[in-house]
Amino acid sequence: MQHPPILSFLGAAETVTGSRFLLETGSGRILVDCGLFQGLRDLRRRNWEPFPVEPSSIDAIVLTHAHLDHCGYLPALVRNGFAGSIVSTPTTAELAEIVLLDSAHLQEEEANYANGRGFSKHSPALPLYTKDDALSALELFRPIEYGKGADLVSGISVELVPVGHIVGSASAIVTVDGEDPRRLFFSGDVGRPHHPILRPPATPPACDVMVVESTYGNRVHEPTSEALDRMATAINETAHHGGTVVIPSFAVDRTEVLLMALGDLVRAGRIPQLPIYADSPMALAVLDVYRRAIANGEPDVALLGDGKDPFDPAGELREMRTVEESMSLNDLRFPSIIISASGMATGGRVLHHLLRCLPNSRNTVILPGYQSEGTRGRQLADGERTIKMLGQYVPVRAKVVVVDAFSVHADSDELVAWLKPVEPPDTCYVVHGERPAADALAQRLADEIGWKAVVPNQGERVRVDKRR
């Protein structure tokens, strides 16, 4: 008797982080995404736990895109024995090199900083993985183009289709052959129908099983025009008081979208021409990837290249590459805008800017997207008056402004509209959302389009063969 295919939810179940979905058949094992858990301490601790299956037993990994919560555990899995292929689009492979090397560098740097300052509970503090581990993972990448099928192991193949979240992002269509052929759809993170750079997400094909994200499953984004109004007001007020605007931003896509929005506001005369400091080596490397994708007319890119830099139309962008350049921002004595990673203020250079700017009421922090539970970004969004960073408590006197319209995740209405034309699957598993968001989207899919939608538990295993 043929081994029934089993799908296990090893991450991004009842939480919005750590995407890891394991498909097992009689032919082998494949993992869709291999992300880091982020946010709450209990979630972060999962990164240090033994992987639920022996890494060497996994035949291949399919990577939907290069955000850390989807690819950031790859170096640890490779160090612990995984040696198969990592399949992604070519642009995702290019971005993953930047993201994973930066992640390894930050972890080594933060462990050294903690050891030097003596505020870690561990002696010595260790990184989850090193640069060498990241380089080993990068050697296993096997890029494929959109729409081109690839065999993962005997009887299991994959096709990647554009999903409009970040450049190179994809949904994965996994086909299991045999007596009981099955087709599974993994959405990855779903982009929005209107993105300043990317084409809208492709409509999913009919599949037997669907695994769909729900980051904004219970919310609708504010109109972009309202977000721009609020951002312009915050920047103008901060500039009037001689302060600094700090924007914690993801290096991949969010920084690009923000720079285009700031350029639009400057050209429209809605904000003054302030110096804009992009202070993240990773974001600057990603900017170059986006510039090339636009210039080359990549298939998921809608923006046409015209020879001008779309991310610096006003000529105010300063690229801060070195540590010394970053530290020089501590001496700013005039109104300015600093965009720095990480996007949820969980690490990186932005912590040093927040440390300096949060205690001063002249300054403003703009949070341009989703902030996971347990992150400093979420604490700021929730109005915490004191937050801990770099081993000390910092008072929050700066103004904090949240503008969700810059999220590159589809909201609840957009997700339902995206899925509505699709033939109903046997089951849709709603993942990658905090429980209220996942429950809300599952309920809407049931009520509005008649799907059987389930929110799986962390570690849950389900059969995905045909119903008997």
C-alpha positions in Angstrom: 0.0 0.0 0.0 1.3 3.4 -0.9 2.4 5.6 2.0 -0.2 8.4 2.3 1.2 11.9 2.0 1.5 13.6 5.3 1.8 17.4 5.8 3.3 18.6 9.1 3.1 22.2 10.3 6.5 22.8 11.9 6.2 26.6 12.0 4.0 29.5 11.1 1.1 27.7 12.8 -0.8 29.9 15.2 2.0 32.5 14.8 3.2 34.8 12.1 6.8 33.6 12.0 9.0 30.6 11.4 7.4 29.2 8.2 8.3 25.5 7.9 6.0 22.9 6.2 7.1 19.3 5.8 5.6 17.1 3.2 6.3 13.3 3.5 5.4 10.6 1.0 6.6 7.1 0.3 9.2 8.7 -2.0 10.8 11.2 0.4 10.6 14.4 2.4 10.5 18.0 1.2 10.3 21.1 3.3 8.5 24.2 2.0 10.3 27.2 3.6 12.8 27.1 6.5 12.3 30.3 8.5 13.5 31.7 11.8 11.1 32.1 14.7 11.0 35.7 15.8 9.2 37.8 18.4 8.3 36.4 21.7 11.0 34.6 23.7 9.2 31.3 23.7 9.1 31.5 19.9 12.7 32.4 19.6 13.7 29.5 21.8 12.3 27.2 19.1 15.2 28.1 16.9 17.5 26.4 19.4 15.5 23.2 19.7 16.4 20.1 17.7 14.6 20.0 14.3 11.5 17.7 14.6 13.0 15.4 11.9 16.6 14.5 11.2 17.8 17.2 8.8 19.7 14.7 6.7 16.4 12.9 5.9 15.0 15.9 4.0 15.5 15.5 0.3 14.8 19.1 -0.8 13.7 22.5 0.3 11.4 24.8 -1.6 11.9 28.5 -0.7 9.1 30.9 -1.5 11.0 34.1 -0.8 14.0 35.6 1.0 12.5 37.1 4.1 14.2 35.9 7.3 11.0 34.2 8.7 11.0 32.0 5.6 14.7 31.4 4.9 16.6 32.3 8.1 16.9 28.8 9.6 18.6 27.3 6.5 22.2 27.7 7.8 21.3 25.9 11.0 19.6 23.1 9.1 22.6 22.6 6.8 25.0 22.7 9.7 22.9 19.9 11.3 23.0 17.7 8.3 20.7 18.8 5.5 22.5 18.3 2.1 19.7 18.3 -0.5 18.8 21.0 -3.0 17.2 24.4 -2.1 14.9 25.4 -4.9 13.9 29.0 -5.4 13.6 31.6 -8.1 16.9 33.1 -9.3 16.2 36.5 -7.6 15.3 34.8 -4.4 18.6 33.0 -4.4 20.3 36.3 -5.0 18.5 38.0 -2.1 18.9 35.0 0.2 22.7 35.4 -0.1 22.4 38.9 1.2 19.9 38.1 3.9 21.6 35.0 5.3 25.1 36.5 5.4 23.7 39.5 7.1 21.8 37.4 9.6 24.9 35.4 10.4 27.0 38.6 10.8 24.4 40.1 13.1 24.2 37.0 15.3 27.9 36.8 15.6 28.1 40.6 16.3 25.3 40.5 18.9 26.9 37.5 20.7 30.2 39.4 20.8 28.5 42.6 22.0 26.7 40.7 24.7 29.8 38.9 25.8 31.7 42.2 25.9 29.1 44.0 27.9 28.2 41.0 30.1 24.4 41.2 29.8 23.7 37.8 28.3 22.3 35.0 30.5 24.7 32.6 28.7 28.4 32.4 29.2 29.6 32.7 26.5 26.7 33.9 24.3 26.8 32.1 21.0 25.3 32.8 17.6 22.6 30.5 16.3 24.9 30.0 13.2 27.9 31.6 11.6 28.9 33.1 8.3 30.5 29.7 7.3 27.2 28.0 8.0 25.4 30.5 5.8 28.0 30.0 3.0 27.4 26.2 3.2 23.7 26.7 2.8 24.1 29.0 -0.2 26.1 26.3 -2.1 22.9 24.2 -2.1 20.7 26.6 -4.0 19.2 25.4 -7.3 17.3 28.3 -8.9 14.4 27.7 -11.3 12.5 30.3 -13.4 8.8 31.0 -12.8 6.5 28.5 -14.5 9.3 25.9 -15.0 8.7 22.6 -13.2 11.5 20.9 -11.3 11.7 17.4 -9.8 12.5 17.4 -6.1 12.6 13.7 -5.5 11.1 10.7 -7.3 7.4 11.4 -7.6 7.4 14.9 -6.2 7.8 18.1 -8.4 7.4 21.8 -7.9 6.5 24.9 -10.0 6.9 28.4 -8.8 4.5 31.2 -9.7 4.7 35.0 -9.0 3.0 36.2 -5.8 3.9 39.9 -5.8 5.2 40.1 -2.2 8.9 41.0 -2.8 10.9 40.7 -6.0 11.5 37.0 -6.8 8.7 35.9 -4.4 6.6 32.9 -5.4 3.8 30.6 -4.4 4.8 26.9 -4.7 2.7 24.3 -6.5 3.8 20.9 -5.3 2.7 17.8 -7.3 2.8 14.3 -5.8 2.5 11.6 -8.4 1.5 8.0 -8.0 -1.7 6.0 -7.6 -3.3 8.9 -5.7 -1.8 12.0 -7.4 -2.2 15.2 -5.4 -1.5 18.9 -6.0 -0.7 21.2 -3.0 -0.5 25.0 -3.2 1.7 26.9 -0.7 1.0 30.6 -0.9 4.1 31.9 0.7 3.5 35.6 1.6 0.9 37.1 -0.6 1.5 40.6 -2.1 -1.0 43.3 -2.7 -2.9 44.0 -5.9 -1.3 47.4 -6.2 2.5 47.6 -5.6 4.7 50.4 -6.9 7.2 48.0 -8.4 5.7 44.5 -8.7 2.9 42.8 -10.7 -0.1 41.6 -8.7 -0.1 38.0 -7.4 -1.0 35.4 -10.0 -4.4 33.8 -9.4 -3.8 30.3 -7.9 -4.7 27.2 -10.0 -7.1 24.6 -8.8 -5.3 22.4 -6.2 -6.4 19.6 -3.8 -4.9 21.3 -0.7 -4.0 24.9 -0.1 -1.8 26.4 2.6 -2.5 30.2 2.8 -0.9 32.9 4.9 -3.0 35.2 7.1 -0.8 37.9 8.5 -3.5 40.5 8.0 -6.4 37.9 8.1 -8.5 40.1 10.5 -7.6 43.5 9.3 -7.9 45.8 6.3 -5.1 48.3 5.4 -5.8 52.0 5.6 -5.9 53.7 2.2 -2.5 54.6 1.0 -3.5 58.3 0.6 -4.4 58.5 4.3 -1.1 56.8 5.3 0.8 59.3 3.1 -1.1 62.2 4.8 -0.2 60.9 8.3 3.4 60.3 7.3 3.8 63.7 5.7 2.3 65.4 8.8 4.7 63.5 11.1 7.7 64.4 9.0 6.7 68.1 8.8 6.1 68.3 12.5 9.4 66.6 13.3 11.3 68.8 10.9 9.7 71.9 12.4 11.0 70.9 15.8 14.5 70.1 14.5 14.1 66.4 15.2 15.0 63.1 13.5 12.5 60.7 11.9 13.6 57.1 12.5 11.9 54.4 10.3 12.7 50.8 11.3 12.3 49.0 8.0 12.8 45.6 6.5 15.7 45.7 4.1 13.9 43.6 1.4 11.1 45.6 -0.4 9.9 47.8 2.5 12.9 50.1 2.2 12.4 50.3 -1.5 8.7 51.1 -1.2 9.4 53.8 1.4 12.0 55.5 -0.6 9.6 55.7 -3.6 6.9 57.1 -1.3 9.2 59.7 0.2 10.3 60.7 -3.3 6.7 61.2 -4.3 6.0 63.4 -1.2 9.1 65.6 -1.9 8.2 66.0 -5.6 4.6 67.0 -4.6 6.0 69.6 -2.2 4.3 67.9 0.8 7.5 67.5 2.8 10.8 69.4 2.7 13.9 68.0 1.0 15.5 66.5 4.0 18.6 64.3 3.9 17.5 60.6 3.9 20.0 58.2 5.4 19.7 54.5 4.4 21.6 52.9 7.2 21.7 49.2 6.5 24.3 47.4 4.5 21.8 44.7 3.7 19.2 47.2 2.5 21.7 48.9 0.3 22.7 45.5 -1.3 19.0 44.8 -1.8 18.5 48.2 -3.4 21.0 47.1 -6.1 19.1 43.9 -6.7 15.9 45.8 -7.2 17.6 48.3 -9.5 18.9 45.4 -11.6 15.5 43.7 -11.6 13.8 46.8 -12.9 16.5 47.5 -15.5 16.3 43.9 -16.7 12.5 43.8 -16.8 12.2 40.7 -14.6 8.9 38.8 -15.1 7.4 39.9 -11.8 8.4 43.5 -12.1 5.9 46.0 -13.4 7.9 49.2 -13.1 9.7 50.2 -16.3 13.3 51.3 -16.1 14.0 54.7 -17.6 17.7 55.1 -16.7 16.9 57.1 -13.5 17.3 55.8 -10.0 13.7 55.2 -8.9 14.8 55.1 -5.2 16.5 58.5 -5.2 14.5 60.8 -7.5 15.1 63.9 -5.3 18.9 63.3 -4.9 18.7 63.3 -1.1 19.6 59.6 -0.4 22.8 59.0 1.6 24.0 55.4 1.7 25.6 54.6 5.0 27.7 51.5 4.4 30.3 51.4 7.1 30.0 51.3 10.9 31.8 54.7 11.1 29.2 56.2 8.7 26.4 54.8 10.8 28.0 56.1 14.0 28.3 59.6 12.5 24.5 59.8 12.6 24.7 60.2 16.3 26.0 63.7 15.8 23.1 64.9 13.6 22.0 68.4 14.5 19.5 69.1 11.8 16.2 67.6 10.6 16.7 64.3 8.8 15.1 60.9 8.1 16.9 57.6 9.0 15.7 54.3 7.5 17.4 51.4 9.1 16.9 47.6 9.7 15.5 45.6 11.3 11.8 46.3 10.5 10.5 45.2 13.9 13.5 46.7 15.8 14.6 43.2 16.9 18.3 43.9 16.1 20.7 45.7 13.8 21.7 49.3 13.5 18.3 50.7 14.1 18.6 49.9 17.8 21.4 52.4 18.2 19.3 55.1 16.5 16.3 54.3 18.7 18.5 54.3 21.8 19.5 57.9 20.9 16.2 59.2 19.6 13.4 57.6 21.7 14.1 59.7 24.8 13.6 63.0 23.0 10.1 64.3 22.2 11.4 66.3 19.2 11.9 62.9 17.4 9.4 60.6 15.7 9.4 56.8 15.0 7.4 55.7 12.0 6.4 52.0 11.9 5.6 51.2 8.3 4.1 47.7 8.6 3.2 44.7 10.7 4.9 44.3 14.1 4.9 40.8 15.4 4.0 40.0 19.0 7.0 40.1 21.3 9.1 42.5 19.2 10.2 46.0 20.2 8.3 47.3 17.2 5.1 45.9 18.6 5.9 47.4 22.0 6.3 50.8 20.4 3.1 50.3 18.4 1.2 49.4 21.6 2.3 52.6 23.3 4.8 51.2 25.8 6.6 54.0 27.6 9.8 52.1 28.3 11.4 49.4 26.3 14.6 47.4 26.8 17.4 47.3 24.2 21.1 46.7 24.2 21.0 45.8 27.9 19.2 48.9 29.2 15.8 50.4 29.6 15.0 53.4 27.4 12.2 55.9 27.9 9.9 56.5 25.0 9.2 60.2 24.7 9.4 60.4 20.9 6.2 60.3 18.9 5.3 56.9 17.4 3.3 56.7 14.2 2.0 53.4 12.7 1.3 53.3 9.0 0.1 49.9 7.9 -0.5 50.9 4.3 3.1 50.3 3.5 2.8 46.6 4.3 3.5 44.3 1.4 1.1 41.6 2.8 -2.4 41.4 1.3 -5.0 42.3 3.9 -8.2 40.3 4.7 -10.3 41.7 1.8 -7.4 41.3 -0.7 -6.8 37.7 0.3 -10.5 36.7 0.0 -10.7 38.5 -3.4 -7.6 36.7 -4.5 -8.9 33.2 -3.6 -12.6 33.7 -4.6 -12.1 32.7 -8.3 -10.3 29.5 -7.3 -12.0 26.1 -7.5 -12.5 25.0 -3.8 -9.8 22.7 -2.5 -10.5 19.7 -0.3 -9.1 21.7 2.6 -7.4 25.1 3.0 -5.0 25.4 5.9 -4.7 28.9 7.2 -1.2 29.7 8.5 1.3 32.4 9.1 -0.9 34.6 11.3 -1.5 35.1 15.0 -4.4 33.0 16.1 -7.1 35.8 15.9 -6.0 36.7 12.4 -5.9 33.1 11.2 -9.3 32.3 12.7 -10.9 35.3 11.2 -9.6 34.5 7.7 -10.6 30.9 8.0 -14.1 32.0 9.0 -14.4 34.4 6.0 -13.2 31.7 3.6 -15.9 29.4 5.0 -18.7 32.0 5.1 -18.0 33.9 1.9 -16.7 31.3 -0.6 -17.7 28.0 1.0 -14.3 26.6 1.6 -13.4 24.1 4.3 -10.7 26.2 6.1 -8.7 25.0 9.1 -6.2 26.7 11.4 -3.6 24.0 12.2 -1.8 23.7 15.5 2.0 23.9 15.8 3.4 20.4 15.1 0.2 19.1 13.8 0.3 16.3 11.1 -2.5 15.8 8.6 -3.1 13.3 5.7 -3.5 15.0 2.4 -4.6 12.0 0.3 -8.1 11.8 -1.2 -11.0 11.5 1.1 -12.3 8.0 1.1 
